[in-house]
């Protein structure tokens, strides 16, 4: 079985996150433990992989499952440019011999801003598709995967990046992607339901729990957000996800100082953790500190250009600075990533209105109305028609009637 062989290959090379992910797939698919090890069960080896990734409480939880079943049956180093160049030169000489070295070479290239990193990642995955860390590094690009051979990691990557339908499944990873799909489409109630099921099944899971904390924040569920923050702190306090969850709790209670403190702590643990930069930017916006917010959002964009929230945040910060020309540019960048987000269309319309571009503002609102939207937008549209020409009574009356209905 390829998954079994892949676990051994990744574990031998210290790719603990990939090995853990592969073991989760083996357990979820009910693969016979004898294929994995003659001495240990699959559940035990999954617990061992969690120990290797320092998820100690989660490890204990799965060991307890194993025991019961038997009874019943850091900071990123400050690497200089010269050190990077020396490492690149050394890897370039040897990386073609091994897909794992190709992965390492690609990560170093990406970290230095080289566009060649994407190509090397793809080459690495063609040779060895079971290094899940390489798939995750590839996620922020838009790779062409038609020539890839069918494999379980490819199937999961297509699900993760919404390039295929998410099937109904008991696989915890697929359930997590379902929850994130609802979250990204702003169906927070459904996302909350799925995350609850996941948390009940795997109470010490940390992966994507920062997104769950965002959902609870939007739903204004203070009690559950507190419980989640407490549970994550007990599981592993020193992770960016935990710091973000605690920060969200303080943000919900308008404690800006504490929220900024915890989002900053998340960034001390991982300076390339884009969600923390975005949330820190939001706090600065709420604190009416647009210049600090701009710096945070720009950092987020540098790390992950595919996150619309960073572009949207930049636009909002320029709105605070009353620079609608820049706001419009960044709202348009956000809309490329989220073309059906009514909030962005509404905000873009307001910025265009400030510049007297009423026809374009009206076009934005009409585009907004092709999807589910707040009825107040009809009032905005009616007022825009009045600004263009007070004699356009039919248009004004029509949209006022739409609002009343």
Residue pairs with C-beta under 8 A, 6 or more apart in sequence:
1 31
1 35
2 130
2 151
2 152
3 22
3 25
3 26
3 29
3 31
3 130
3 152
4 26
4 31
4 35
4 36
5 130
6 18
6 22
6 130
6 131
7 19
7 22
7 23
7 26
7 36
7 45
9 128
9 130
10 16
10 18
10 19
10 22
10 130
10 131
10 132
11 19
11 49
11 52
13 100
15 100
15 131
15 133
16 49
16 52
16 53
17 53
17 132
17 133
18 130
18 131
18 132
18 133
19 49
19 52
20 46
20 49
20 50
20 52
20 53
21 132
21 173
22 130
22 132
23 42
23 45
23 46
23 49
24 46
24 172
24 173
25 152
25 156
25 171
25 173
26 36
26 42
26 46
27 42
27 43
27 46
28 170
28 171
28 172
28 173
29 171
31 42
33 40
33 41
33 42
33 43
33 45
36 42
36 45
37 45
40 48
41 66
41 69
43 62
43 65
43 66
43 69
44 62
44 63
44 66
46 62
47 59
47 60
47 62
47 63
47 66
48 59
50 56
50 58
50 59
50 62
51 59
54 236
55 204
55 206
55 235
55 236
56 235
56 236
57 204
57 234
57 235
57 236
58 202
58 204
58 205
58 206
58 235
60 204
61 202
61 203
61 204
74 269
74 270
75 268
75 269
75 271
76 270
76 271
76 272
81 112
84 108
84 111
84 112
87 108
88 105
88 108
88 109
88 112
91 101
91 104
91 105
91 108
92 105
94 101
95 101
95 102
95 104
95 105
95 120
96 102
99 123
99 124
99 125
99 127
99 128
99 131
100 124
100 128
100 131
102 120
102 121
102 123
102 124
102 127
103 120
103 121
103 124
103 131
103 133
103 134
103 137
105 120
106 117
106 118
106 120
106 121
106 124
106 134
106 137
107 117
107 137
108 117
109 116
109 117
109 120
110 117
110 118
110 121
110 137
118 138
118 141
118 143
121 134
121 137
121 138
122 138
122 143
124 131
124 134
125 131
125 134
125 135
125 138
125 148
126 147
126 148
129 148
129 149
129 151
129 153
129 154
130 151
130 153
132 153
135 153
135 156
135 157
135 160
138 157
139 157
139 160
139 161
140 304
140 305
140 306
145 154
145 157
145 158
145 163
148 154
155 164
156 173
156 174
157 163
158 164
159 166
159 167
159 174
159 177
160 177
162 181
162 184
166 174
166 177
166 178
166 181
167 174
169 175
172 198
172 201
172 202
172 205
175 194
175 197
175 198
176 198
176 207
176 208
178 194
179 191
179 194
179 195
179 198
179 208
179 211
179 212
180 191
180 208
180 211
182 188
182 190
182 191
182 194
183 191
183 211
183 214
183 215
186 341
188 215
188 218
188 219
189 219
191 212
191 215
192 212
192 215
192 216
192 219
192 221
195 212
195 215
198 205
199 205
199 212
199 228
203 231
204 231
204 235
206 232
206 235
206 236
206 239
206 241
206 242
207 241
208 241
209 228
209 232
209 241
209 245
210 240
210 241
210 244
210 245
210 248
210 275
212 228
213 225
213 228
213 229
213 244
213 245
213 248
213 249
214 248
216 224
216 225
216 228
216 248
217 225
217 248
217 251
217 252
220 252
222 249
222 252
222 253
225 245
225 248
225 249
225 252
226 249
228 245
229 242
229 245
229 246
229 248
229 249
232 239
232 241
232 242
232 245
232 246
233 242
233 246
235 242
236 242
238 269
239 269
240 266
240 267
240 269
240 270
240 273
240 275
240 276
241 266
243 262
243 263
243 265
243 266
243 269
243 276
244 262
244 263
244 266
244 275
244 276
244 279
246 262
247 258
247 259
247 260
247 261
247 262
247 263
247 266
247 276
247 279
247 283
248 259
248 279
250 256
250 258
250 259
250 261
250 262
251 259
251 279
251 282
251 283
251 286
256 283
256 286
256 287
259 279
259 283
260 280
260 283
260 284
260 287
263 276
263 279
263 280
263 283
264 280
266 273
266 276
267 273
267 276
267 277
267 280
270 276
272 303
273 303
274 299
274 300
274 303
274 304
274 307
274 310
275 300
275 307
277 296
277 297
277 299
277 300
277 303
277 310
278 296
278 297
278 300
278 307
278 309
278 310
278 313
280 296
281 292
281 293
281 294
281 296
281 297
281 300
281 310
281 313
281 317
282 293
282 313
284 290
284 292
284 293
284 296
284 317
285 293
285 313
285 316
285 317
285 320
288 320
290 317
290 318
290 320
290 321
291 321
293 313
293 316
293 317
293 320
294 314
294 317
294 318
296 313
297 310
297 311
297 313
297 314
297 317
298 314
300 307
300 309
300 310
300 313
301 307
301 310
301 311
301 314
304 310
306 337
307 337
308 334
308 337
308 338
308 341
308 344
311 330
311 331
311 333
311 334
311 337
312 330
312 331
312 334
312 343
312 344
312 347
314 326
314 330
314 333
315 326
315 327
315 328
315 329
315 330
315 331
315 334
315 347
315 348
315 351
316 327
316 347
318 324
318 326
318 327
318 330
319 327
319 347
319 351
324 351
324 352
324 354
324 355
325 355
327 347
327 348
327 351
328 348
328 351
328 352
328 355
331 344
331 347
331 348
331 351
332 348
334 341
334 344
335 341
335 344
335 345
335 348
338 344
340 371
342 368
342 371
342 372
342 373
342 374
342 377
345 364
345 365
345 367
345 368
346 364
346 365
346 368
346 373
346 374
346 377
346 380
348 364
349 361
349 362
349 364
349 365
349 368
349 380
349 384
350 361
352 358
352 360
352 361
352 364
353 361
353 384
353 387
358 384
358 387
358 388
359 388
361 384
362 381
362 384
362 385
362 388
365 377
365 380
365 381
365 384
366 381
368 377
369 377
369 381
375 402
375 403
376 403
378 399
378 400
378 402
378 403
379 399
379 400
379 403
381 399
382 395
382 396
382 399
382 400
382 403
385 392
385 395
385 396
385 399
386 392
386 396
